[in-house]
């Protein structure tokens, strides 16, 4: 049976404490609070660590990553794997080949960390700092094929990148290596004033559930993780960690995964 996860938030812990929802994993993505949140959440459930640098980060910055700290946190959390965004930005550009850099740096992460590393698809939209190549299906396939790593498939990123590049979401998904999917992230999206779609981490809607059901027929993920709610600035907006919304979504996802 596919397991379930959810972003850490105080609201999630309250629901778990009261027995109102059930998840197998609590996802942590706020790097500056990683150790504190592991200590807070670990008594409830094992945790999914999601704080790695992007794969295409400029080499000087990548070389400064504290791999020993990340390894300690991963072990303390009980995280079965970690993920890196298959992503490079305008500020990362140099004289080297960016795809080769992402492959090389993902291999470094895989060598230095105590659990498997996955590659995650990202959001691309025109005008953002993320280079369009990051969301090209051929690039994602090449990176994962050359590293031998699995795929963390984010449905919100998938929907946004597909729409913003003129693809149908299912056609775009079919161009990705779905046989490599190890975990699926689900979250809501929003339409920007310029008409493009962006990941909102808000409540998931009918189209998100429909896409997830379609993907579950074609993949065999170990877990599906709800990326609603959390800690940090983006989750301080009204409605971003609502207990009723959490309960609705986690109940629906549990039914889908059972």
Backbone as CSV, one residue per row, in Angstrom:
resi,resn,N_x,N_y,N_z,CA_x,CA_y,CA_z,C_x,C_y,C_z
1,UNK,0.849,-1.200,0.000,0.000,0.000,0.000,0.888,1.254,0.000
2,UNK,0.512,2.224,-0.808,1.240,3.488,-0.855,1.023,4.261,0.432
3,UNK,2.109,4.748,1.030,2.009,5.486,2.276,1.705,6.961,2.015
4,UNK,1.393,7.685,3.093,1.030,9.094,2.962,1.931,9.959,3.825
5,UNK,2.140,11.195,3.367,2.912,12.172,4.118,2.244,13.524,4.040
6,UNK,2.718,14.446,4.856,2.162,15.807,4.838,3.199,16.772,5.387
7,UNK,3.181,17.991,4.865,4.037,19.056,5.395,3.798,19.239,6.895
8,UNK,4.876,19.457,7.624,4.729,19.798,9.039,4.049,21.149,9.195
9,UNK,3.127,21.199,10.129,2.561,22.457,10.620,2.030,22.180,12.013
10,UNK,1.938,23.187,12.868,1.315,22.975,14.186,-0.094,22.394,14.059
11,UNK,-0.826,22.814,13.015,-2.181,22.292,12.816,-2.161,20.793,12.554
12,UNK,-1.176,20.315,11.781,-1.078,18.878,11.523,-0.825,18.118,12.821
13,UNK,0.095,18.606,13.646,0.386,17.909,14.894,-0.839,17.868,15.807
14,UNK,-1.620,18.937,15.818,-2.847,18.937,16.627,-3.815,17.868,16.126
15,UNK,-3.970,17.760,14.817,-4.871,16.756,14.254,-4.384,15.344,14.541
16,UNK,-3.084,15.131,14.454,-2.534,13.811,14.776,-2.719,13.489,16.259
17,UNK,-2.456,14.473,17.096,-2.575,14.283,18.546,-4.006,13.904,18.927
18,UNK,-4.979,14.472,18.226,-6.392,14.207,18.519,-6.954,13.013,17.761
19,UNK,-6.115,12.371,16.937,-6.570,11.209,16.191,-7.538,11.533,15.067
20,UNK,-7.519,12.780,14.575,-8.468,13.190,13.536,-7.979,12.870,12.130
21,UNK,-6.670,12.705,11.953,-6.096,12.308,10.669,-4.973,11.313,10.949
22,UNK,-4.520,10.670,9.895,-3.396,9.753,10.039,-2.488,9.895,8.823
23,UNK,-1.198,10.023,9.052,-0.196,10.026,7.989,0.967,9.159,8.447
24,UNK,1.735,8.683,7.490,2.890,7.849,7.817,4.159,8.671,7.998
25,UNK,4.199,9.859,7.366,5.413,10.679,7.358,5.055,12.145,7.516
26,UNK,5.965,12.897,8.142,5.843,14.349,8.239,7.008,14.958,7.466
27,UNK,6.688,15.822,6.495,7.716,16.400,5.635,8.225,17.729,6.211
28,UNK,9.559,17.879,6.207,10.206,19.083,6.728,11.000,19.754,5.617
29,UNK,10.758,21.047,5.394,11.419,21.737,4.285,12.005,23.096,4.647
30,UNK,11.988,23.441,5.932,12.539,24.730,6.361,13.936,24.478,6.925
31,UNK,14.950,24.750,6.109,16.310,24.362,6.464,16.777,24.977,7.784
32,UNK,16.469,26.250,7.991,16.977,26.924,9.187,16.350,26.387,10.467
33,UNK,15.242,25.663,10.350,14.585,25.098,11.539,14.620,23.571,11.523
34,UNK,15.469,22.990,10.687,15.417,21.544,10.454,15.586,20.739,11.739
35,UNK,16.646,20.997,12.478,16.894,20.203,13.686,15.783,20.388,14.724
36,UNK,15.323,21.622,14.894,14.257,21.892,15.867,12.962,21.189,15.467
37,UNK,12.650,21.185,14.168,11.411,20.556,13.721,11.502,19.029,13.777
38,UNK,12.687,18.476,13.562,12.851,17.030,13.743,12.558,16.658,15.188
39,UNK,13.107,17.408,16.120,12.886,17.136,17.539,11.409,17.243,17.899
40,UNK,10.714,18.181,17.265,9.299,18.391,17.551,8.425,17.298,16.933
41,UNK,8.752,16.889,15.709,7.874,15.979,14.961,8.186,14.504,15.142
42,UNK,9.435,14.190,15.450,9.849,12.784,15.485,9.056,11.937,16.484
43,UNK,8.602,12.487,17.623,7.771,11.672,18.511,6.435,11.249,17.885
44,UNK,5.988,11.979,16.865,4.724,11.659,16.216,4.910,10.669,15.068
45,UNK,5.844,10.984,14.178,6.062,10.157,12.984,7.512,10.325,12.525
46,UNK,8.026,9.383,11.720,9.304,9.643,11.044,9.120,10.791,10.053
47,UNK,10.229,11.427,9.704,10.151,12.661,8.916,10.856,12.530,7.568
48,UNK,10.333,13.234,6.589,10.920,13.339,5.260,11.698,14.648,5.182
49,UNK,13.009,14.566,5.020,13.835,15.764,4.920,13.838,16.251,3.473
50,UNK,13.536,17.546,3.301,13.443,18.108,1.943,14.113,19.474,1.919
51,UNK,15.426,19.499,2.189,16.142,20.778,2.296,17.434,20.790,1.480
52,UNK,17.563,19.918,0.491,18.797,19.873,-0.287,18.883,21.058,-1.252
53,UNK,20.097,21.436,-1.642,20.259,22.509,-2.636,19.798,22.032,-4.009
54,UNK,19.500,22.969,-4.899,19.122,22.600,-6.260,20.320,21.988,-6.986
55,UNK,20.017,21.123,-7.949,21.078,20.365,-8.623,22.006,21.251,-9.430
56,UNK,21.492,22.350,-9.974,22.310,23.212,-10.823,22.902,24.411,-10.124
57,UNK,22.917,24.385,-8.793,23.493,25.496,-8.030,24.917,25.784,-8.503
58,UNK,25.308,27.057,-8.487,26.670,27.427,-8.873,27.672,26.599,-8.070
59,UNK,28.725,26.076,-8.716,29.656,25.160,-8.046,30.228,25.679,-6.734
60,UNK,30.576,26.954,-6.668,31.156,27.480,-5.430,30.177,27.352,-4.268
61,UNK,28.910,27.651,-4.531,27.892,27.538,-3.482,27.623,26.075,-3.145
62,UNK,27.624,25.224,-4.166,27.379,23.801,-3.936,28.496,23.195,-3.086
63,UNK,29.722,23.599,-3.342,30.860,23.062,-2.595,30.826,23.470,-1.127
64,UNK,30.073,24.506,-0.806,29.993,24.985,0.576,28.892,24.301,1.382
65,UNK,28.125,23.395,0.760,27.036,22.706,1.463,27.608,21.867,2.609
66,UNK,26.958,21.917,3.756,27.380,21.153,4.929,26.738,19.761,4.860
67,UNK,27.396,18.855,4.159,26.852,17.510,3.968,26.802,16.723,5.268
68,UNK,27.744,16.964,6.169,27.747,16.248,7.447,26.504,16.613,8.263
69,UNK,26.159,17.910,8.273,24.945,18.329,8.985,23.706,17.700,8.370
70,UNK,23.609,17.728,7.041,22.458,17.125,6.385,22.361,15.631,6.689
71,UNK,23.490,14.951,6.693,23.490,13.513,6.974,22.989,13.234,8.381
72,UNK,23.441,14.026,9.336,22.977,13.839,10.720,21.465,14.046,10.822
73,UNK,20.973,15.071,10.144,19.542,15.367,10.193,18.735,14.255,9.535
74,UNK,19.206,13.749,8.422,18.504,12.679,7.708,18.382,11.440,8.588
75,UNK,19.460,11.086,9.252,19.444,9.921,10.145,18.504,10.158,11.324
76,UNK,18.589,11.336,11.945,17.734,11.647,13.093,16.259,11.648,12.707
77,UNK,15.971,12.093,11.493,14.583,12.170,11.029,14.013,10.807,10.656
78,UNK,14.884,9.872,10.280,14.413,8.591,9.762,13.973,8.678,8.318
79,UNK,14.455,9.697,7.602,14.039,9.919,6.215,14.544,8.789,5.311
80,UNK,13.667,8.171,4.512,14.090,7.051,3.670,14.811,7.474,2.402
81,UNK,14.644,8.732,2.021,15.312,9.300,0.848,15.229,10.820,0.954
82,UNK,15.926,11.501,0.080,15.873,12.960,0.003,15.797,13.329,-1.476
83,UNK,15.481,14.581,-1.762,15.341,14.988,-3.159,16.034,16.306,-3.433
84,UNK,16.513,16.425,-4.667,17.073,17.677,-5.173,16.228,18.128,-6.355
85,UNK,15.947,19.409,-6.414,15.263,19.948,-7.590,16.194,19.860,-8.803
86,UNK,15.678,19.325,-9.884,16.429,19.320,-11.150,16.252,20.722,-11.724
87,UNK,17.081,21.622,-11.236,16.839,23.060,-11.451,18.146,23.820,-11.529
88,UNK,18.188,24.768,-12.445,19.280,25.729,-12.481,18.688,27.104,-12.789
89,UNK,19.327,28.149,-12.266,18.792,29.504,-12.375,19.756,30.425,-13.121
90,UNK,19.263,31.597,-13.455,20.077,32.556,-14.196,21.382,32.852,-13.463
91,UNK,21.312,32.973,-12.150,22.502,33.298,-11.369,23.509,32.155,-11.336
92,UNK,23.078,30.947,-11.716,23.967,29.775,-11.674,24.803,29.635,-12.940
93,UNK,24.468,30.388,-13.980,25.129,30.180,-15.274,26.627,30.444,-15.209
94,UNK,27.375,29.583,-15.905,28.825,29.742,-15.994,29.272,29.256,-17.356
95,UNK,30.522,28.894,-17.458,31.057,28.449,-18.743,30.860,26.957,-18.980
96,UNK,30.447,26.233,-17.939,30.281,24.783,-18.076,28.900,24.427,-18.606
97,UNK,28.723,23.174,-19.026,27.439,22.671,-19.496,26.538,22.445,-18.282
98,UNK,25.361,23.071,-18.281,24.512,23.034,-17.092,23.905,21.662,-16.835
99,UNK,23.581,20.915,-17.877,23.051,19.562,-17.677,24.132,18.679,-17.065
100,UNK,25.345,18.767,-17.602,26.456,17.988,-17.053,26.709,18.367,-15.599
101,UNK,26.569,19.657,-15.265,26.756,20.090,-13.883,25.706,19.463,-12.972
102,UNK,24.441,19.478,-13.401,23.398,18.883,-12.567,23.651,17.401,-12.349
103,UNK,24.067,16.711,-13.389,24.385,15.286,-13.252,25.516,15.100,-12.256
104,UNK,26.577,15.880,-12.422,27.750,15.745,-11.552,27.399,16.032,-10.094
105,UNK,26.641,17.093,-9.844,26.354,17.491,-8.472,25.335,16.569,-7.818
106,UNK,24.436,16.005,-8.593,23.520,15.016,-8.015,24.277,13.747,-7.651
107,UNK,25.275,13.402,-8.437,26.107,12.242,-8.089,26.879,12.497,-6.795
108,UNK,27.384,13.713,-6.640,28.097,14.071,-5.413,27.170,13.918,-4.209
109,UNK,25.952,14.449,-4.315,24.993,14.337,-3.212,24.700,12.874,-2.893
110,UNK,24.532,12.062,-3.920,24.234,10.644,-3.712,25.384,9.930,-3.001
111,UNK,26.614,10.354,-3.280,27.783,9.746,-2.646,27.938,10.178,-1.189
112,UNK,27.510,11.401,-0.876,27.792,11.956,0.441,26.670,11.768,1.458
113,UNK,25.493,11.392,0.998,24.360,11.259,1.908,24.054,9.789,2.198
114,UNK,23.457,9.500,3.353,23.271,8.109,3.774,22.031,7.415,3.227
115,UNK,21.223,8.115,2.445,20.004,7.529,1.868,19.947,7.880,0.380
116,UNK,19.102,7.193,-0.399,18.996,7.513,-1.819,18.560,8.955,-2.075
117,UNK,19.081,9.509,-3.158,18.708,10.854,-3.606,17.773,10.727,-4.799
118,UNK,16.715,11.505,-4.805,15.777,11.566,-5.927,15.906,12.922,-6.612
119,UNK,15.532,12.980,-7.881,15.447,14.241,-8.593,13.998,14.675,-8.684
120,UNK,13.726,15.945,-8.431,12.346,16.447,-8.470,12.155,17.431,-9.620
121,UNK,11.048,17.269,-10.344,10.681,18.214,-11.388,10.279,19.552,-10.772
122,UNK,10.491,20.642,-11.505,10.261,21.973,-10.942,9.279,22.782,-11.788
123,UNK,8.876,23.915,-11.225,8.000,24.856,-11.937,8.837,25.739,-12.852
124,UNK,8.396,25.871,-14.107,8.979,26.883,-14.987,7.878,27.840,-15.411
125,UNK,8.196,29.116,-15.367,7.310,30.127,-15.952,8.170,31.213,-16.570
126,UNK,7.679,31.778,-17.655,8.407,32.842,-18.349,8.625,34.026,-17.406
127,UNK,9.838,34.547,-17.408,10.149,35.690,-16.567,10.692,35.340,-15.197
128,UNK,10.708,34.047,-14.843,11.232,33.655,-13.541,12.746,33.492,-13.618
129,UNK,13.376,33.326,-12.461,14.821,33.114,-12.418,15.211,31.704,-12.844
130,UNK,14.259,30.778,-12.824,14.548,29.385,-13.197,14.656,29.288,-14.715
131,UNK,15.750,28.711,-15.186,15.942,28.556,-16.623,14.981,27.509,-17.177
132,UNK,14.448,27.780,-18.375,13.462,26.909,-18.979,13.931,25.479,-19.170
133,UNK,15.226,25.293,-19.381,15.751,23.944,-19.580,15.463,23.042,-18.387
134,UNK,15.303,23.637,-17.191,15.060,22.844,-15.981,13.775,22.027,-16.083
135,UNK,12.811,22.530,-16.834,11.516,21.851,-16.941,11.342,21.097,-18.249
136,UNK,12.377,21.064,-19.068,12.275,20.311,-20.322,12.298,18.818,-20.033
137,UNK,11.331,18.105,-20.583,11.230,16.670,-20.307,12.501,15.931,-20.696
138,UNK,13.113,16.315,-21.804,14.340,15.644,-22.240,15.468,15.840,-21.236
139,UNK,15.548,17.026,-20.647,16.594,17.285,-19.653,16.361,16.440,-18.408
140,UNK,15.128,16.389,-17.936,14.807,15.580,-16.752,15.144,14.119,-17.002
141,UNK,14.770,13.614,-18.171,15.071,12.222,-18.512,16.572,11.978,-18.561
142,UNK,17.311,12.901,-19.174,18.764,12.744,-19.300,19.431,12.727,-17.938
143,UNK,19.059,13.673,-17.082,19.667,13.763,-15.758,19.424,12.485,-14.961
144,UNK,18.194,11.996,-14.960,17.890,10.807,-14.173,18.512,9.550,-14.779
145,UNK,18.558,9.494,-16.099,19.176,8.338,-16.743,20.677,8.291,-16.454
146,UNK,21.339,9.433,-16.539,22.791,9.455,-16.350,23.203,9.300,-14.886
147,UNK,22.331,9.681,-13.958,22.645,9.506,-12.537,22.130,8.182,-11.996
148,UNK,21.136,7.612,-12.661,20.519,6.385,-12.166,19.589,6.620,-10.990
149,UNK,19.188,7.857,-10.757,18.366,8.194,-9.594,16.875,8.106,-9.909
150,UNK,16.079,8.016,-8.839,14.633,7.980,-8.975,14.046,9.371,-9.105
151,UNK,12.730,9.424,-9.364,12.020,10.681,-9.585,11.050,10.962,-8.445
152,UNK,11.135,12.166,-7.894,10.098,12.684,-7.016,9.208,13.560,-7.892
153,UNK,8.011,13.119,-8.154,7.134,13.801,-9.111,6.181,14.723,-8.372
154,UNK,6.286,16.001,-8.645,5.441,17.011,-8.014,4.331,17.378,-8.991
155,UNK,3.073,17.112,-8.605,1.955,17.326,-9.529,1.674,18.804,-9.763
156,UNK,1.884,19.641,-8.738,1.680,21.076,-8.929,2.727,21.623,-9.889
157,UNK,3.980,21.221,-9.702,5.041,21.641,-10.623,4.746,21.138,-12.027
158,UNK,4.255,19.911,-12.105,3.945,19.323,-13.408,2.854,20.127,-14.126
159,UNK,1.770,20.409,-13.425,0.663,21.151,-14.042,1.107,22.543,-14.483
160,UNK,1.857,23.224,-13.615,2.286,24.593,-13.938,3.252,24.609,-15.112
161,UNK,4.267,23.759,-15.077,5.261,23.747,-16.155,4.632,23.334,-17.474
162,UNK,3.726,22.364,-17.425,3.058,21.934,-18.653,2.275,23.095,-19.257
163,UNK,1.441,23.733,-18.460,0.613,24.833,-18.958,1.474,25.982,-19.468
164,UNK,2.479,26.344,-18.708,3.316,27.489,-19.070,4.175,27.237,-20.301
165,UNK,4.378,25.964,-20.652,5.132,25.612,-21.861,4.224,25.202,-23.024
166,UNK,2.889,25.259,-22.804,1.956,24.916,-23.873,1.694,23.432,-24.025
167,UNK,1.948,22.646,-22.968,1.698,21.207,-22.994,0.380,20.893,-22.281
168,UNK,-0.221,19.774,-22.650,-1.251,19.160,-21.824,-0.537,18.454,-20.676
169,UNK,-1.082,18.519,-19.469,-0.395,17.967,-18.298,-0.119,16.474,-18.437
170,UNK,-1.079,15.732,-18.977,-0.879,14.284,-19.103,0.140,13.960,-20.200
171,UNK,0.151,14.743,-21.277,1.164,14.538,-22.322,2.556,14.841,-21.774
172,UNK,2.660,15.899,-20.990,3.939,16.267,-20.385,4.397,15.172,-19.420
173,UNK,3.476,14.702,-18.579,3.813,13.628,-17.639,4.279,12.378,-18.373
174,UNK,3.642,12.069,-19.495,3.985,10.864,-20.257,5.378,10.945,-20.859
175,UNK,5.906,12.166,-21.000,7.258,12.337,-21.535,8.323,12.211,-20.448
176,UNK,7.889,12.099,-19.185,8.814,11.954,-18.066,9.026,10.470,-17.752
177,UNK,10.101,10.125,-17.054,10.365,8.710,-16.738,9.511,8.225,-15.562
178,UNK,8.246,7.950,-15.838,7.314,7.585,-14.770,7.691,6.280,-14.084
179,UNK,8.478,5.448,-14.752,8.923,4.208,-14.118,9.904,4.469,-12.979
180,UNK,10.425,5.683,-12.890,11.383,6.034,-11.836,10.728,6.718,-10.639
181,UNK,9.409,6.912,-10.650,8.738,7.645,-9.573,8.824,6.866,-8.264
182,UNK,9.326,7.547,-7.222,9.422,6.943,-5.892,8.506,7.653,-4.892
183,UNK,8.224,8.920,-5.141,7.330,9.688,-4.278,6.612,10.710,-5.143
184,UNK,5.366,11.023,-4.770,4.583,12.047,-5.453,4.220,13.136,-4.447
185,UNK,4.444,14.389,-4.837,4.003,15.540,-4.061,2.727,16.097,-4.684
186,UNK,1.775,16.470,-3.857,0.550,17.110,-4.351,0.339,18.426,-3.611
187,UNK,-0.040,19.447,-4.341,-0.301,20.770,-3.753,-1.146,21.572,-4.729
188,UNK,-1.752,22.638,-4.235,-2.574,23.482,-5.078,-1.757,24.429,-5.935
189,UNK,-2.413,24.999,-6.938,-1.766,25.969,-7.814,-2.637,27.219,-7.900
190,UNK,-2.072,28.285,-8.467,-2.839,29.521,-8.653,-2.463,30.147,-9.987
191,UNK,-3.363,30.961,-10.511,-3.097,31.698,-11.749,-2.555,33.076,-11.399
192,UNK,-1.432,33.425,-11.985,-0.806,34.712,-11.762,-1.490,35.801,-12.603
193,UNK,-1.270,37.077,-12.268,-1.855,38.157,-13.082,-1.441,38.102,-14.549
194,UNK,-0.250,37.536,-14.839,0.195,37.452,-16.232,-0.387,36.246,-16.972
195,UNK,-1.278,35.494,-16.304,-1.937,34.354,-16.937,-1.229,33.036,-16.759
196,UNK,-0.003,33.039,-16.286,0.717,31.799,-16.073,0.301,31.156,-14.744
197,UNK,0.594,29.868,-14.626,0.286,29.149,-13.401,1.532,29.056,-12.523
198,UNK,1.303,29.047,-11.218,2.405,28.897,-10.274,1.959,28.043,-9.095
199,UNK,2.902,27.351,-8.507,2.663,26.530,-7.326,2.273,27.430,-6.165
200,UNK,1.134,27.162,-5.519,0.684,28.013,-4.414,0.817,27.344,-3.052
201,UNK,0.973,26.023,-3.041,0.950,25.231,-1.804,-0.371,25.425,-1.066
202,UNK,-1.404,25.813,-1.806,-2.731,25.923,-1.226,-3.475,24.604,-1.300
203,UNK,-4.780,24.663,-1.036,-5.593,23.436,-1.021,-5.708,22.859,-2.429
204,UNK,-5.607,21.544,-2.524,-5.720,20.892,-3.830,-7.179,20.824,-4.256
205,UNK,-7.395,20.836,-5.574,-8.734,20.914,-6.149,-9.032,19.679,-6.983
206,UNK,-10.206,19.668,-7.607,-10.647,18.501,-8.365,-9.635,18.084,-9.426
207,UNK,-9.086,19.061,-10.155,-8.127,18.729,-11.216,-6.875,18.073,-10.658
208,UNK,-6.485,18.449,-9.434,-5.308,17.847,-8.811,-5.582,16.386,-8.441
209,UNK,-6.754,16.127,-7.888,-7.118,14.746,-7.550,-7.210,13.888,-8.808
210,UNK,-7.768,14.462,-9.876,-7.902,13.714,-11.135,-6.536,13.361,-11.712
211,UNK,-5.604,14.322,-11.685,-4.262,14.056,-12.195,-3.555,13.022,-11.325
212,UNK,-3.717,13.121,-10.009,-3.102,12.144,-9.114,-3.636,10.744,-9.401
213,UNK,-4.949,10.613,-9.570,-5.524,9.296,-9.863,-4.945,8.734,-11.159
214,UNK,-4.807,9.585,-12.161,-4.228,9.168,-13.447,-2.789,8.700,-13.256
215,UNK,-2.026,9.430,-12.461,-0.624,9.079,-12.225,-0.499,7.783,-11.430
216,UNK,-1.374,7.588,-10.451,-1.299,6.375,-9.634,-1.564,5.115,-10.451
217,UNK,-2.270,5.262,-11.564,-2.488,4.120,-12.452,-1.238,3.781,-13.257
218,UNK,-0.285,4.696,-13.306,0.893,4.549,-14.169,2.215,4.537,-13.412
219,UNK,2.159,4.670,-12.102,3.371,4.714,-11.292,3.199,3.825,-10.065
220,UNK,4.280,3.626,-9.352,4.240,2.836,-8.111,5.028,3.564,-7.024
221,UNK,4.529,4.727,-6.577,5.275,5.490,-5.570,5.235,4.809,-4.201
222,UNK,6.282,5.017,-3.442,6.293,4.524,-2.069,5.366,5.355,-1.189
223,UNK,5.225,6.641,-1.551,4.392,7.525,-0.743,3.877,8.692,-1.582
224,UNK,2.762,9.256,-1.130,2.208,10.491,-1.687,2.167,11.501,-0.554
225,UNK,2.751,12.672,-0.791,2.899,13.671,0.262,2.130,14.935,-0.079
226,UNK,1.276,15.356,0.843,0.510,16.590,0.695,1.376,17.764,1.124
227,UNK,1.594,18.713,0.217,2.412,19.888,0.521,1.541,21.107,0.860
228,UNK,0.497,20.865,1.616,-0.344,21.956,2.119,0.042,22.212,3.575
229,UNK,0.056,23.482,3.961,0.428,23.815,5.324,1.935,23.801,5.484
230,UNK,2.410,24.376,6.551,3.843,24.394,6.770,4.254,25.516,7.690
231,UNK,5.561,25.761,7.724,6.108,26.853,8.520,6.977,27.716,7.625
232,UNK,7.156,28.966,8.017,7.906,29.898,7.196,6.976,30.938,6.584
233,UNK,7.538,31.964,5.959,6.754,33.117,5.487,5.592,32.775,4.556
234,UNK,5.786,31.846,3.602,4.706,31.611,2.626,3.490,30.954,3.264
235,UNK,3.683,30.343,4.426,2.566,29.658,5.079,1.888,30.514,6.139
236,UNK,2.319,31.755,6.269,1.729,32.634,7.267,0.524,33.392,6.725
237,UNK,0.249,33.221,5.416,-0.922,33.868,4.830,-2.190,33.145,5.293
238,UNK,-3.318,33.860,5.361,-4.569,33.226,5.789,-4.925,32.030,4.900
239,UNK,-5.399,30.972,5.528,-5.859,29.806,4.791,-4.784,28.837,4.362
240,UNK,-3.541,29.048,4.789,-2.457,28.195,4.320,-2.184,26.997,5.237
241,UNK,-2.726,26.975,6.444,-2.568,25.823,7.336,-3.870,25.599,8.103
242,UNK,-4.970,25.653,7.382,-6.290,25.548,8.002,-6.572,24.098,8.404
243,UNK,-6.920,23.827,9.658,-7.155,22.448,10.093,-8.261,21.742,9.314
244,UNK,-9.335,22.454,8.995,-10.425,21.819,8.238,-9.969,21.428,6.838
245,UNK,-9.177,22.303,6.196,-8.656,21.993,4.864,-7.688,20.813,4.928
246,UNK,-6.861,20.771,5.950,-5.954,19.642,6.133,-6.745,18.344,6.290
247,UNK,-7.751,18.378,7.135,-8.565,17.184,7.386,-9.242,16.703,6.097
248,UNK,-9.812,17.621,5.336,-10.482,17.257,4.079,-9.514,16.571,3.120
249,UNK,-8.374,17.199,2.931,-7.427,16.687,1.940,-6.811,15.355,2.367
250,UNK,-6.418,15.249,3.622,-5.779,14.014,4.075,-6.766,12.844,4.087
251,UNK,-8.019,13.133,4.402,-9.039,12.078,4.365,-9.251,11.600,2.935
252,UNK,-9.347,12.534,1.994,-9.542,12.162,0.581,-8.332,11.395,0.045
253,UNK,-7.142,11.838,0.380,-5.943,11.143,-0.101,-5.839,9.743,0.484
254,UNK,-6.182,9.602,1.750,-6.128,8.285,2.373,-7.064,7.313,1.663
255,UNK,-8.253,7.801,1.282,-9.210,6.968,0.551,-8.640,6.556,-0.798
256,UNK,-7.958,7.482,-1.470,-7.380,7.185,-2.786,-6.254,6.168,-2.700
257,UNK,-5.517,6.182,-1.595,-4.338,5.323,-1.474,-4.646,3.959,-0.864
258,UNK,-5.846,3.818,-0.304,-6.180,2.557,0.381,-6.617,1.481,-0.621
